[in-house]
Every structure is written in C-alpha cells, then in structure tokens.
Amino acid sequence: MATSIASGSAHLQFRETRCWRQTSFSPLVSQRCSNKFPWSDGLSNNLKIKKSHHHHQIPETQRLFQTVVTSCMKNESTKYFDFAVIGSGVAGLRYALEVAKHGSVAVITKAEPHESNTNYAQGGVSAVLCPSDSVESHMQDTIVAGAYLCDEETVRVVCTEGPERIRELIAMGASFDHGEDGNLHLAREGGHSHHRIVHAADMTGREIERALLKAIENDPNISVFKHHFAIDLLTSQDGLDMICHGVDTINTETQKVVRFISKVTLLASGGAGHIYPSTTNPPVATGDGIAMAHRAQAVISNMEFVQFHPTALADEGLPIPPTKSRDNSFLITEAVRGDGGILYNLDMERFMPMYDERAELAPRDVVARSIDDQLKKRNDKYVLLDISHRSRDQILSHFPNIAAECLKYGLDITRHPIPVVPAAHYMCGGVKAGLQGETNVLGLYVAGEVACTGLHGANRLASNSLLEALVFAQRAVNPSIQHMKESYTDHQTVSQWWDPPVVPMQLGSTILTKILKRTKQVRNELQSIMWAYVGIVRSTTWLKTAERRIGELELEWEAYLFQQGWEPTMVGLEACEMRNLFCCAKLVVSSALTRHESRGLHYTIDFPHVDEESRLPTIIFPCSMNTTWSSRQLHKQQIC
C-alpha cells in the first residue's frame, strides 16, 4: 500500500521512496512530486483526524466514563488506558505529565524508567536565553548544520518555543548550572554562533530525567510499566485510514504478553544506535519504535542521516583498558570542544584547521569525517582531544562525570589528552511527523529521536535533540486530547481483534539457548556489515554490498528460527530486537542508495558534492509487499 502524503519545505520538492522489491530491499523506486508543500503542512492539512464509526462524537456521560483515571483491566493480560506512551525519556515523560490532566496514562518502558538516551545526554539543551542571541541566529545555525535540508517552519517553531520549555523544566525542579552573576550558565558547542546551551555540568540529561521521573511518581493518573518491551502496534484499517489502538508488549521479567488498548499512542522510544557495533546509545536503543511504526504503515523519512558523534571515549587508548567491553561507548560531550578542547593525531599534530575554518567548532558531521580521514590515512585507532590547557578547577566543574570516568582507567584529563573515536550517536531520520507530532496513522503521535520532524535536516545541531523532544512533546498534547475525546471504541471488542503473540516456552531451554546464541551472532554480523559499508563514508558499491549481505543474513536467520520450531507469532526480547535491527538497517541502506549526492551526514565518494536538485527529504511510503518476518506485523491486519 502506498500512502499519498505531501512533504518537503516551501522551497523543496521531495523524493518518494517506495518499499523494496520481494527479492531484495533495494533498489527503490524514486520519483519527484511536482506539488510543493511545507514539510509539516503535508501532515497537518492532509492527515487531520477523520471521523468514522471508530471516531465520532459521543454523549458527555459516556465521555466522562472514558476518562476515568484508573486503568480498567479485562484481565491481567489486557490493560486499558486513555493514553499509552512508549518510552520514558524526556519526550515521553513530558507528554505523559500533560495528558495525565485529562485521562489515564500508561508509560511503557523497555528497562528501568531512567534507562533512555535522555539519561546519557551530557551536553545540554540549546535555547535563546541571552539578550545578545536571537531566534533568527539559532535558526540559521540549525539550518547551516542541517545542510539546508531542514524545514524552515519547524525550525522556527522549535527555536521560538524552546525557551519556554526550559523555563517549565526549571519550574518543575530541574537544576541547571548558574554563573557567578546568578544567571544560567550558557555554554557554546560546535555549530553554534552564540552561548546558548543550558546544562547541568556534563550530566544534563540525567538531571532532566530525574526531575521528570519525580513528577511522574507523584502523579496518580500515570502508571509506569517497566521492563515491558513493545512488540507491535495494534492497528486496523478503515477505508484509507490506518488507526492505532495501542500496543502489544512482553513483560521481560515474567515472560508474559501484556496488551495495552489506548485511544492515543505516543511513540517516544528513541533511536537505533545499535545497528552499529560502536554507539553512545544505551542497550535499549534498537530501533523498536521506528520498526514498529514502519510495520504499522507509518511514513518514514531521512533514514540515511545517521549522526556519528566525533568523540566517544576510545577504551584502547586508556592507560588501564577496561576488562570487559561496554554495552555502549562512553560519550565525550561536544561541550569539551566548545570549551576550548583541541583535536590532535597521535603525533600531537592539530588537524581540524586543515579540514574546516571553524576547526574544532565545526558541526559534528564535519568533525567526524575529519577524524575518520585521519584514522584511515595514518592507520591509527583513535585521536586525542586535549582540554588540559584549561584550569583544573574549570575542567572538574564543567566535566566532572567525564573526569571521573577517565580517572577510573588511569587518565587524568586535567593533565593528559583524552583518546576519542567516532561512534553512532543519533538518528536524524525516523517516523515522519507534522507540527503537532501527528503521523499518517490516526491516533499515533511521535516525539523525540524516533520522530523525523524536519528540524535536523541532514545533520543535527548539537544540543537540539532534547530541545526538539520538549517542544514536540508539548505540541502533541492538545491534538492528542482532542483525539481521545472524539474517539470511541468498545475496548473489550477491540482487544479481541488480534490474536495475542506467543512466548515460545514450549520449544524448551535447549532450543531456546541455541536460538539465543545464533541471534547474538547474527546481531554482531549485522553491526559489522553496517560499520564496514554504511558508516561515516559510503559508496554505491559498499551500499549495494550491504544491501545484499543484510538480505541474505536476514533470510538465513529467519530460516534458522523456523527450522528450530519458531513460529511467526512467537516473541522474545532478543528475537524481536533482532527483527527491529534488521528493519532499521534496511531502511538506512535503502534511503542511502536513493541519495545521489553528499549532504550532511550522508557522504558518498561516488557523489562527493552537494546537488541542489537533490535537496529533498527522502520519504519511504508504506508497502504491502512485506516478505520477511522483520517487515510484517505479527498479527493479521484488522479491516473495518
């Protein structure tokens, strides 16, 4: 099925990318669209909530009954809420706190509530809070960093509304650093022309998460379901409309399937950093939300733009290397370079001025490619980031977490440079969203890294991610409430539309152990393919090699599962993560193959220059030709 949806900015057309063919997932059919619509208007105007027999005005007495704040349960395996929020980062929690004023809310999180990309965000939140700064300047920095692929209307909305979102966090109890004058201390990072980064030392995300979780705990209308892994969205089709009714999950502690039926669902599940072997993302970032949305017929956009953070800690360069490998790379925040950090190769030669006049303050895509070039030319495994020329007190006050982590392995960053290497960090693409976080699936909203709002374009400006999450979480609130009030379904009937997934306990421990072992091997193989062929620098040959090898690997893995007695309706954490990783990896490769230019984070040696005719977002439309387990929903689609 192909869904018609306008995209692009007021100045841009868009490239349309349909699903992959049955025998492989690329090449894709691309075509131009002569209509020119703003990026967000294409969703906001064309995908407004439509009334059907699932969505109609109901009497006030019934509406009051719908918004009873306690969760009603048909049984232990099915739960009913007005709002289901998938993810417990800044976007999900901020949204939950607002919609909880109007109904019952389930916050569904894969691990512990604090385990999210938000919690690992070091640098801060960018916002115009200084008299010498301006919204126009922040917009310009964002658009330049995004290689002019950003949607201007989205950029203006985020930069304008950002300061108020910061003030709301402070009012909720978030504590940010202040200068000697008593005002907020505003840092500067690469790509920014002004000091505008609000931060809490080098643990900003952790402080925001703390404040939000405390507020969540005190809200009686919000129920948090930790260790619940989201498997698939529950959708039905009514004519041309796809409608979301909630999500199936598995409680990874009890191994029981739990179904959440909701009037509105917010996807705030983060990114997909673990399609690569080295990533700053926590282990939960396996692209679950993007993959679920794709399987549910949501439109996906700009997946070729994977941001590699230039400076993750290179463990092999530490005086005392860690005894075991990390689940995720330790991030050395952008703020270190913003505070005067200098990059050197292993011969202590400063190299950034050779690549860009902005040197260490160039945007992340430029710095990451420059480091990558140094490593390949010199056959080195890491470079050095030196901040030791700053005063000891300044370093320890600004970067206490980084200093403590390095000191555990014998490195005093106040005296010696830090070994760093690029690592996968952020997905600029994701589920295509309008200005209110709406998607083409009715009742499904998105916010945070899982979304593609048009803000980041081809490369995210430092510290714009938490800002975007805050702004779009708030913007999704009013339309969500309206949708909830106008939506009426018989919950008990709806919950029986789909057969529940099955936990494969009957296969026995021996077979399950074999499946788990093979799945882990396949995961490592997929990550190696992505790093080797779909990394910082790409080529058409490498991308086609990745396409072929990923397709073969996926088919081989699925065949192995089914040979062992696995069935398509069976679910387990590792297997479902693997299907999501395959899905997201294929989306990245497919999108990259359609972009015949180098722009922002997508750099290909076959098309090394920017092509203004290609200044178009990449759009992946839904498709009914889904032939692999990773690309299909577990349940049969309900047709109304």
LINDA-V584507 format. One record per pair of residues at least 24 apart in sequence whose C-alpha atoms are under 7 Angstrom apart, sorted by sequence separation. I is the first residue (numbers start at 0). GAP is how many residues later the second one is. D is the distance in whole Angstrom. If there is no record, write none. Layout:
i=I gap=GAP d=D
i=I gap=GAP d=D
This chain:
i=11 gap=24 d=6
i=80 gap=24 d=6
i=134 gap=24 d=6
i=175 gap=24 d=5
i=176 gap=24 d=7
i=226 gap=24 d=6
i=227 gap=24 d=6
i=336 gap=24 d=7
i=427 gap=24 d=7
i=525 gap=24 d=7
i=80 gap=25 d=6
i=87 gap=25 d=6
i=134 gap=25 d=6
i=174 gap=25 d=7
i=226 gap=25 d=6
i=387 gap=25 d=6
i=446 gap=25 d=6
i=9 gap=26 d=6
i=87 gap=26 d=7
i=226 gap=26 d=7
i=387 gap=26 d=5
i=446 gap=26 d=6
i=9 gap=27 d=5
i=88 gap=27 d=5
i=387 gap=27 d=5
i=590 gap=27 d=7
i=7 gap=28 d=7
i=8 gap=28 d=6
i=9 gap=28 d=5
i=87 gap=28 d=7
i=88 gap=28 d=7
i=89 gap=28 d=6
i=387 gap=28 d=6
i=427 gap=28 d=6
i=7 gap=29 d=6
i=8 gap=29 d=4
i=88 gap=29 d=5
i=387 gap=29 d=7
i=6 gap=30 d=6
i=7 gap=30 d=6
i=8 gap=30 d=5
i=385 gap=30 d=7
i=386 gap=30 d=7
i=5 gap=31 d=6
i=6 gap=31 d=6
i=7 gap=31 d=4
i=385 gap=31 d=4
i=427 gap=31 d=7
i=444 gap=31 d=7
i=6 gap=32 d=5
i=126 gap=32 d=7
i=174 gap=32 d=7
i=384 gap=32 d=5
i=385 gap=32 d=6
i=427 gap=32 d=7
i=70 gap=33 d=7
i=173 gap=33 d=6
i=383 gap=33 d=6
i=384 gap=33 d=5
i=68 gap=34 d=5
i=69 gap=34 d=6
i=128 gap=34 d=6
i=173 gap=34 d=6
i=383 gap=34 d=5
i=384 gap=34 d=6
i=6 gap=35 d=5
i=66 gap=35 d=7
i=67 gap=35 d=6
i=68 gap=35 d=4
i=126 gap=35 d=6
i=127 gap=35 d=6
i=383 gap=35 d=5
i=384 gap=35 d=7
i=436 gap=35 d=6
i=5 gap=36 d=4
i=66 gap=36 d=5
i=67 gap=36 d=7
i=126 gap=36 d=5
i=382 gap=36 d=6
i=383 gap=36 d=6
i=435 gap=36 d=7
i=4 gap=37 d=6
i=66 gap=37 d=7
i=173 gap=37 d=5
i=345 gap=37 d=6
i=381 gap=37 d=6
i=382 gap=37 d=6
i=172 gap=38 d=6
i=344 gap=38 d=5
i=345 gap=38 d=7
i=381 gap=38 d=6
i=382 gap=38 d=6
i=436 gap=38 d=7
i=171 gap=39 d=7
i=343 gap=39 d=6
i=344 gap=39 d=6
i=381 gap=39 d=5
i=435 gap=39 d=5
i=436 gap=39 d=5
i=343 gap=40 d=5
i=435 gap=40 d=5
i=442 gap=40 d=7
i=342 gap=41 d=6
i=343 gap=41 d=6
i=342 gap=42 d=5
i=546 gap=42 d=7
i=341 gap=43 d=6
i=342 gap=43 d=6
i=282 gap=44 d=6
i=340 gap=44 d=6
i=341 gap=44 d=5
i=282 gap=45 d=7
i=340 gap=45 d=5
i=341 gap=45 d=7
i=144 gap=46 d=6
i=281 gap=46 d=6
i=340 gap=46 d=5
i=514 gap=46 d=7
i=542 gap=46 d=6
i=280 gap=47 d=6
i=339 gap=47 d=7
i=582 gap=47 d=6
i=279 gap=48 d=5
i=581 gap=48 d=7
i=582 gap=48 d=6
i=278 gap=49 d=6
i=279 gap=49 d=5
i=140 gap=50 d=6
i=277 gap=50 d=7
i=278 gap=50 d=5
i=279 gap=50 d=6
i=542 gap=50 d=7
i=579 gap=50 d=6
i=140 gap=51 d=6
i=277 gap=51 d=6
i=279 gap=51 d=6
i=578 gap=51 d=4
i=140 gap=52 d=7
i=510 gap=53 d=7
i=539 gap=53 d=7
i=309 gap=54 d=6
i=367 gap=54 d=6
i=308 gap=55 d=6
i=522 gap=55 d=7
i=518 gap=56 d=7
i=309 gap=57 d=6
i=306 gap=58 d=7
i=309 gap=58 d=4
i=506 gap=58 d=7
i=515 gap=58 d=7
i=232 gap=59 d=6
i=308 gap=59 d=7
i=231 gap=60 d=5
i=307 gap=60 d=7
i=132 gap=61 d=6
i=234 gap=61 d=7
i=567 gap=61 d=7
i=232 gap=63 d=7
i=537 gap=65 d=6
i=538 gap=65 d=5
i=568 gap=65 d=5
i=503 gap=66 d=6
i=536 gap=66 d=5
i=537 gap=66 d=4
i=538 gap=66 d=5
i=539 gap=66 d=7
i=567 gap=66 d=6
i=128 gap=67 d=7
i=501 gap=67 d=6
i=502 gap=67 d=6
i=503 gap=67 d=7
i=535 gap=67 d=7
i=536 gap=67 d=6
i=537 gap=67 d=6
i=538 gap=67 d=6
i=127 gap=68 d=6
i=313 gap=68 d=6
i=500 gap=68 d=5
i=501 gap=68 d=5
i=502 gap=68 d=5
i=126 gap=69 d=6
i=500 gap=69 d=6
i=501 gap=69 d=6
i=502 gap=69 d=7
i=125 gap=70 d=5
i=126 gap=70 d=7
i=331 gap=70 d=7
i=500 gap=70 d=6
i=125 gap=71 d=4
i=124 gap=72 d=5
i=125 gap=72 d=6
i=123 gap=73 d=6
i=124 gap=73 d=5
i=123 gap=74 d=5
i=124 gap=74 d=7
i=123 gap=75 d=4
i=122 gap=76 d=6
i=122 gap=79 d=6
i=121 gap=80 d=5
i=123 gap=80 d=5
i=121 gap=81 d=5
i=122 gap=81 d=6
i=120 gap=82 d=7
i=121 gap=82 d=5
i=120 gap=83 d=6
i=121 gap=83 d=6
i=120 gap=84 d=5
i=119 gap=85 d=6
i=118 gap=86 d=5
i=119 gap=86 d=7
i=117 gap=87 d=5
i=118 gap=87 d=4
i=117 gap=88 d=7
i=320 gap=88 d=6
i=319 gap=89 d=5
i=118 gap=90 d=6
i=318 gap=90 d=6
i=319 gap=90 d=6
i=117 gap=91 d=7
i=317 gap=91 d=6
i=318 gap=91 d=5
i=318 gap=92 d=6
i=317 gap=93 d=7
i=364 gap=94 d=7
i=113 gap=95 d=7
i=362 gap=98 d=7
i=317 gap=101 d=7
i=316 gap=102 d=5
i=313 gap=105 d=5
i=312 gap=106 d=6
i=313 gap=106 d=5
i=312 gap=107 d=5
i=313 gap=107 d=6
i=311 gap=108 d=5
i=312 gap=108 d=6
i=310 gap=109 d=5
i=311 gap=109 d=5
i=310 gap=110 d=5
i=311 gap=110 d=6
i=309 gap=111 d=6
i=310 gap=111 d=5
i=311 gap=111 d=6
i=38 gap=112 d=6
i=309 gap=112 d=4
i=112 gap=113 d=6
i=308 gap=113 d=5
i=309 gap=113 d=7
i=111 gap=114 d=6
i=307 gap=114 d=6
i=308 gap=114 d=5
i=110 gap=115 d=6
i=111 gap=115 d=6
i=307 gap=115 d=5
i=308 gap=115 d=6
i=104 gap=116 d=6
i=105 gap=116 d=6
i=106 gap=116 d=6
i=107 gap=116 d=6
i=108 gap=116 d=6
i=109 gap=116 d=6
i=110 gap=116 d=4
i=307 gap=116 d=4
i=308 gap=116 d=5
i=103 gap=117 d=5
i=104 gap=117 d=5
i=105 gap=117 d=5
i=106 gap=117 d=5
i=107 gap=117 d=5
i=108 gap=117 d=5
i=109 gap=117 d=5
i=306 gap=117 d=6
i=307 gap=117 d=5
i=93 gap=118 d=7
i=102 gap=118 d=7
i=103 gap=118 d=6
i=104 gap=118 d=6
i=105 gap=118 d=6
i=106 gap=118 d=6
i=107 gap=118 d=6
i=108 gap=118 d=6
i=109 gap=118 d=5
i=306 gap=118 d=6
i=307 gap=118 d=7
i=89 gap=119 d=6
i=92 gap=119 d=6
i=96 gap=119 d=7
i=108 gap=119 d=6
i=109 gap=119 d=5
i=306 gap=119 d=5
i=88 gap=120 d=7
i=107 gap=120 d=6
i=108 gap=120 d=7
i=305 gap=120 d=6
i=306 gap=120 d=6
i=99 gap=121 d=6
i=305 gap=121 d=5
i=306 gap=121 d=7
i=99 gap=122 d=6
i=304 gap=122 d=7
i=305 gap=122 d=6
i=304 gap=123 d=6
i=304 gap=124 d=6
i=302 gap=125 d=7
i=301 gap=126 d=7
i=302 gap=126 d=4
i=301 gap=127 d=4
i=302 gap=127 d=6
i=300 gap=128 d=5
i=301 gap=128 d=7
i=300 gap=129 d=6
i=299 gap=130 d=6
i=300 gap=130 d=6
i=299 gap=131 d=5
i=300 gap=131 d=6
i=298 gap=132 d=6
i=299 gap=132 d=5
i=297 gap=133 d=7
i=298 gap=133 d=6
i=498 gap=136 d=6
i=497 gap=137 d=6
i=292 gap=138 d=7
i=497 gap=138 d=7
i=289 gap=140 d=6
i=289 gap=141 d=6
i=297 gap=141 d=7
i=298 gap=141 d=7
i=457 gap=141 d=6
i=458 gap=141 d=5
i=496 gap=141 d=7
i=8 gap=142 d=5
i=297 gap=142 d=6
i=457 gap=142 d=5
i=458 gap=142 d=6
i=279 gap=143 d=6
i=297 gap=143 d=6
i=457 gap=143 d=6
i=189 gap=144 d=7
i=278 gap=144 d=5
i=279 gap=144 d=6
i=280 gap=144 d=6
i=188 gap=145 d=6
i=277 gap=145 d=5
i=278 gap=145 d=4
i=279 gap=145 d=5
i=188 gap=146 d=5
i=277 gap=146 d=6
i=278 gap=146 d=6
i=187 gap=147 d=7
i=188 gap=148 d=7
i=189 gap=148 d=6
i=275 gap=148 d=7
i=188 gap=149 d=4
i=187 gap=150 d=5
i=69 gap=151 d=7
i=272 gap=151 d=6
i=300 gap=151 d=6
i=68 gap=152 d=5
i=272 gap=152 d=6
i=306 gap=152 d=7
i=116 gap=153 d=7
i=272 gap=153 d=7
i=304 gap=153 d=6
i=304 gap=154 d=7
i=270 gap=155 d=7
i=271 gap=155 d=7
i=270 gap=156 d=6
i=289 gap=160 d=6
i=288 gap=161 d=6
i=83 gap=162 d=7
i=116 gap=164 d=6
i=116 gap=165 d=6
i=115 gap=166 d=7
i=368 gap=167 d=6
i=190 gap=170 d=6
i=189 gap=171 d=4
i=190 gap=171 d=6
i=188 gap=172 d=7
i=189 gap=172 d=5
i=190 gap=172 d=5
i=189 gap=173 d=5
i=109 gap=174 d=7
i=91 gap=176 d=5
i=90 gap=177 d=6
i=83 gap=178 d=6
i=264 gap=178 d=6
i=265 gap=178 d=6
i=266 gap=178 d=6
i=267 gap=178 d=6
i=269 gap=178 d=6
i=270 gap=178 d=5
i=82 gap=179 d=5
i=263 gap=179 d=5
i=264 gap=179 d=5
i=265 gap=179 d=5
i=266 gap=179 d=5
i=267 gap=179 d=5
i=269 gap=179 d=5
i=270 gap=179 d=5
i=76 gap=180 d=6
i=77 gap=180 d=6
i=78 gap=180 d=6
i=79 gap=180 d=6
i=80 gap=180 d=6
i=81 gap=180 d=5
i=82 gap=180 d=6
i=83 gap=180 d=6
i=84 gap=180 d=6
i=85 gap=180 d=6
i=86 gap=180 d=7
i=262 gap=180 d=7
i=263 gap=180 d=6
i=264 gap=180 d=6
i=265 gap=180 d=5
i=266 gap=180 d=7
i=267 gap=180 d=6
i=269 gap=180 d=5
i=76 gap=181 d=5
i=77 gap=181 d=5
i=78 gap=181 d=5
i=79 gap=181 d=5
i=80 gap=181 d=5
i=81 gap=181 d=5
i=82 gap=181 d=5
i=83 gap=181 d=5
i=84 gap=181 d=5
i=85 gap=181 d=5
i=86 gap=181 d=5
i=268 gap=181 d=6
i=76 gap=182 d=6
i=77 gap=182 d=6
i=78 gap=182 d=6
i=79 gap=182 d=6
i=81 gap=182 d=6
i=82 gap=182 d=6
i=83 gap=182 d=6
i=84 gap=182 d=6
i=85 gap=182 d=6
i=86 gap=182 d=4
i=267 gap=182 d=6
i=84 gap=183 d=7
i=85 gap=183 d=6
i=200 gap=196 d=7
i=201 gap=196 d=6
i=200 gap=197 d=5
i=201 gap=197 d=5
i=243 gap=197 d=6
i=200 gap=198 d=6
i=201 gap=198 d=7
i=242 gap=198 d=5
i=243 gap=198 d=6
i=201 gap=199 d=6
i=241 gap=199 d=5
i=242 gap=199 d=5
i=243 gap=199 d=5
i=241 gap=200 d=6
i=242 gap=200 d=6
i=243 gap=200 d=6
i=122 gap=210 d=6
i=121 gap=211 d=6
i=122 gap=211 d=6
i=122 gap=212 d=6
i=263 gap=216 d=6
i=144 gap=218 d=6
i=263 gap=220 d=6
i=262 gap=221 d=5
i=262 gap=224 d=7
i=260 gap=234 d=7
i=364 gap=235 d=6
i=364 gap=236 d=5
i=256 gap=244 d=7
i=254 gap=248 d=7
i=276 gap=250 d=5
i=275 gap=251 d=4
i=276 gap=251 d=6
i=274 gap=252 d=5
i=275 gap=252 d=7
i=275 gap=254 d=6
i=276 gap=254 d=7
i=274 gap=255 d=7
i=275 gap=255 d=6
i=190 gap=270 d=6
i=189 gap=272 d=7
i=188 gap=273 d=7
i=153 gap=281 d=7
i=302 gap=284 d=6
i=303 gap=284 d=5
i=302 gap=285 d=5
i=303 gap=285 d=7
i=303 gap=287 d=5
i=302 gap=288 d=6
i=303 gap=288 d=5
i=287 gap=289 d=7
i=290 gap=289 d=5
i=301 gap=289 d=7
i=285 gap=291 d=6
i=287 gap=292 d=6
i=290 gap=292 d=6
i=286 gap=293 d=6
i=290 gap=293 d=6
i=285 gap=294 d=7
i=286 gap=294 d=6
i=306 gap=294 d=6
i=285 gap=295 d=6
i=305 gap=295 d=6
i=304 gap=296 d=5
i=286 gap=297 d=6
i=304 gap=297 d=6
i=303 gap=298 d=6
i=153 gap=300 d=6
i=154 gap=300 d=5
i=153 gap=301 d=6
i=150 gap=303 d=5
i=149 gap=304 d=5
i=150 gap=304 d=6
i=149 gap=305 d=5
i=161 gap=305 d=6
i=164 gap=305 d=6
i=149 gap=306 d=6
i=164 gap=306 d=7
i=274 gap=306 d=6
i=149 gap=307 d=4
i=148 gap=308 d=4
i=147 gap=309 d=7
i=148 gap=309 d=6
i=161 gap=309 d=6
i=145 gap=310 d=5
i=146 gap=310 d=7
i=157 gap=310 d=6
i=160 gap=310 d=7
i=274 gap=310 d=6
i=145 gap=311 d=5
i=146 gap=311 d=6
i=145 gap=312 d=5
i=146 gap=312 d=7
i=145 gap=313 d=4
i=157 gap=313 d=6
i=144 gap=314 d=6
i=145 gap=314 d=6
i=144 gap=315 d=7
i=145 gap=315 d=7
i=301 gap=315 d=6
i=144 gap=316 d=6
i=300 gap=316 d=7
i=301 gap=316 d=5
i=300 gap=317 d=5
i=301 gap=317 d=7
i=300 gap=318 d=5
i=141 gap=319 d=6
i=299 gap=319 d=6
i=300 gap=319 d=6
i=299 gap=320 d=5
i=298 gap=321 d=6
i=299 gap=321 d=7
i=298 gap=322 d=5
i=298 gap=323 d=6
i=297 gap=324 d=6
i=296 gap=325 d=5
i=293 gap=328 d=7
i=294 gap=336 d=6
i=125 gap=337 d=5
i=294 gap=337 d=6
i=124 gap=338 d=5
i=125 gap=338 d=6
i=294 gap=338 d=6
i=123 gap=339 d=6
i=124 gap=339 d=6
i=122 gap=340 d=6
i=124 gap=341 d=6
i=125 gap=341 d=6
i=124 gap=342 d=6
i=230 gap=345 d=7
i=90 gap=356 d=6
i=90 gap=357 d=6
i=93 gap=376 d=7
i=90 gap=378 d=5
i=94 gap=378 d=5
i=98 gap=378 d=6
i=89 gap=379 d=7
i=90 gap=379 d=6
i=93 gap=379 d=6
i=94 gap=379 d=6
i=97 gap=379 d=7
i=89 gap=380 d=7
i=90 gap=382 d=5
i=94 gap=382 d=7
i=98 gap=382 d=7
i=43 gap=390 d=6
i=42 gap=391 d=5
i=43 gap=391 d=7
i=39 gap=393 d=7
i=40 gap=393 d=7
i=46 gap=393 d=6
i=48 gap=393 d=6
i=39 gap=394 d=4
i=39 gap=395 d=5
i=42 gap=396 d=7
i=42 gap=397 d=7
i=231 gap=401 d=6
i=235 gap=401 d=6
i=236 gap=401 d=6
i=237 gap=401 d=6
i=81 gap=402 d=7
i=234 gap=402 d=7
i=235 gap=402 d=5
i=236 gap=402 d=5
i=237 gap=402 d=5
i=234 gap=403 d=7
i=235 gap=403 d=6
i=236 gap=403 d=6
i=235 gap=404 d=7
i=38 gap=415 d=7
i=62 gap=422 d=7
i=56 gap=429 d=5
i=55 gap=430 d=6
i=54 gap=431 d=6
i=55 gap=431 d=6
i=54 gap=432 d=4
i=55 gap=432 d=7
i=53 gap=433 d=6
i=54 gap=433 d=6
i=53 gap=434 d=6
i=53 gap=435 d=6
i=146 gap=452 d=6
i=146 gap=453 d=5
i=145 gap=454 d=6
i=148 gap=466 d=6
i=148 gap=467 d=7
i=25 gap=521 d=7
i=24 gap=522 d=7
i=23 gap=527 d=6
i=24 gap=561 d=7
i=27 gap=562 d=7
i=25 gap=564 d=6
i=24 gap=565 d=7
i=14 gap=601 d=6
i=16 gap=601 d=7
i=18 gap=601 d=7
i=13 gap=602 d=5
i=14 gap=602 d=6
i=15 gap=602 d=6
i=16 gap=602 d=5
i=17 gap=602 d=5
i=18 gap=602 d=7
i=12 gap=603 d=6
i=13 gap=603 d=5
i=14 gap=603 d=5
i=15 gap=603 d=5
i=16 gap=603 d=5
i=17 gap=603 d=5
i=18 gap=603 d=7
i=21 gap=603 d=7
i=11 gap=604 d=6
i=13 gap=604 d=7
i=14 gap=604 d=6
i=15 gap=604 d=7
i=16 gap=604 d=6
i=18 gap=604 d=6
i=21 gap=605 d=6
i=7 gap=608 d=7
i=7 gap=609 d=6
i=2 gap=618 d=6
i=1 gap=619 d=6
i=2 gap=619 d=6
i=1 gap=620 d=5
i=0 gap=621 d=6
i=1 gap=621 d=6
i=0 gap=622 d=4
i=0 gap=623 d=5
